[in-house]
Amino acid sequence: NKPYLFYFNIVKCASPLVLLEFQCPTPQICVEKCPDRYLTYLNARSSRDFEYYKQFCVPGFKNNKGVAEVLQDGDCPAVLIPSKP
């Protein structure tokens, strides 16, 4: 039920090293649908949009860390950008 691959930071996939390694150096998860709105983790965390945002975090994500730690550990993307499959 999660047919799409979501890259936390798609910009990292534009590196020439990706062509050599065939692996984009950013967390990736399978998702049910692509993001349909622009939203930052910081803004979502303190709003009703957080339930929506959490579906793009790693499976089993618990909201028990500070913002910097969540982003540093790669638990959630820093930003969602609307996209299509």
Sequence and secondary structure as in RCSB ss.txt:
>XXXX:A:sequence
NKPYLFYFNIVKCASPLVLLEFQCPTPQICVEKCPDRYLTYLNARSSRDFEYYKQFCVPGFKNNKGVAEVLQDGD
CPAVLIPSKP
>XXXX:A:secstr
   EEEES GGGGGSHHHHHHS  SS EEEESS   S EEHHHHHTSTTHHHHHTTS TT  S S HHHHHHHTS
S SEE     
